[in-house]
Structures are given as structure tokens and as C-alpha cells.
Amino acid sequence: MRLPKPCIDCGGLIDSRSRCSTCWSINEGKRGTTTQRGYGSAWQRLSARVIARDGGICRYCGAKATTADHVVAKANGGTDAMSNLVASCRPCNSGKRDR
């Protein structure tokens, strides 16, 4: 069972996702640019460091890594610390989502 966490928009307590159902319906389809979501040039530099650290190999399947993945998703309280990031290929990263 997950502990309630605050909605990223209104701060109300929720059990899943990152937004309450009201804020989710308001923001549906309005994800914003990568910079607006917190993945600007600083994230690109950090991602490159993670990929280099892991030798350019996906930690999940062994394919060529092109992205950095949060082991514990930011939506679930994870951070951008190097210890919470691994290199991954795009299919593994997008397939994992916030799980």
C-alpha cells in the first residue's frame, strides 16, 4: 500500500500518479517542453554522464543506451542523484514508465 503524497499542482493528498484526478483532467495532453518539465540542458549533461559511467550499455537489456532512467521514478519520490540513475535504451526506459 502506498502512502499518500501531494499532488504536484494543487498539493492535495493522492494515492497514485503525480496529480489528483481534477488536476490530471485539466492538464491532460499539456505536458510541456522538456525544459518546462525539468529536463533542460542540465538534465542532458547529467544524462550524458550517466551513459558514460555505464559504458553506453542499457542496464536492463544490454542494448546500446541512449537515455538515462530513474530507478525510483521522480513521480514516486526519486531524485536526480547519480545513485538513482542508470543508462537505458529507449524501449526499456519508456516501457518502465513510473514503475
Secondary structure, 3 states (H helix, E strand, C coil): CCCCEECCCCCCEECCCCCCHHHHHHHCCCCCCCCCCCCCHHHHHHHHHHHHHCCCECCCCCCECCEEEECCCHHHCCCCCHHHEEEECHHHHHHHCCC
